[in-house]
Amino acid sequence: VAVLEEFFEEVGSFDYLAVTLGTQAITTAFRELPEEQMMLAIEDKLLTYTRTLRAALPYLTQSATWLTAAAARTSLVGLSGYAAPNGALHAMLRPIAMEIAPIRINCVSPGLTRTAFWDRLGMDTDEQEAMFTDAAQTIPLRRIGSPEDVAQAMFFAATNPYVTGEIVDISGGLQLGTLPPAAETVSYGNQ
């Protein structure tokens, strides 16, 4: 915390804060999720974001934008470790927006996005393409997000002078639910 306070004191007054840290949470079933991993996710994301905002507030003049994750507002199996810290940030968003107004704060909540993150995880190109192809079939907009999609949402959330306390979903509609495979379309009533 002291390092953050010293950093912002040195920076002085500034307009926009964007906090875009990921988490080291693992993807696994809740029953198998080690408590140490949950604590790591909380430390990596929830506490780092809130500590950063607290340290920045005396110098921040316009807005803060937190990059969270669609896992917080979807029901994807194996993602409870991701959902928890991001959901906590979403839960804190509106009370914080009321407390720090007229400074604005918003969240941008992306879904699956085609980035170098997957390379760093050790997935080869074929594995990534298979994952993206399969996932795109379940997302309402039927495509995977791009870094540009997320950047546009971050810019909007940060700079629109009349938006605060909002979660901008940038997940191709994933927060609405997932689509069944085309062959499984369900119909009721007279056919």
Phi, psi and omega in degrees: 000318181298323179298317178297315180299317178296319180300308182292328176297319178293320180294317184080201184297136176209160188273312192232134175243126174238122179250119190230031181287147174269194176224156178267018179303150178257155177266112180196163178298145181306318181300334183257000183285112180294140180301326179299323178292322178295317179296321178297317179297319179295316179295311183299319189252293186302305185289323178295317179297313184290323177296319180296315179298314180302316181291329183278333189309319181297343186245349186279130184252337187239291186203159172240142177229125178257127172274113182251224181202146179298339179304333181289338185235021176231176180237063182266124181302135177089359184251019180298327178294329175278322184296321187301303182292325179290320176296324177296319177297319177298319181294328181279341190305306186290317175300320178296318180302320178293321184287325187260358179305141014274001169296139182259153173216136179218163173245144169246125191240087182278154172264206180303125184229138181280099180223177178289352178307319184292327174296316181295334176285348179096010179280130177282171186302318180296318178298317179297314181298320178297316179297313181296318180297313179297314183295320182300332180289343182256349182272132182310320179277359173055037172206163179267145180291157177245160175303327179294322177301314182292318180299319179298318180294319178298317180298314178301309183298323182285321193256345180290119188285358183235025179234123175208150178072022184249148173256117179265105178283126180231065189229018180067018181094007182302328179296344177280337183132178179252150180276141174284159174304148185307324182289343183259017180300127184261138178226142180236160176089197181292138180237000000 
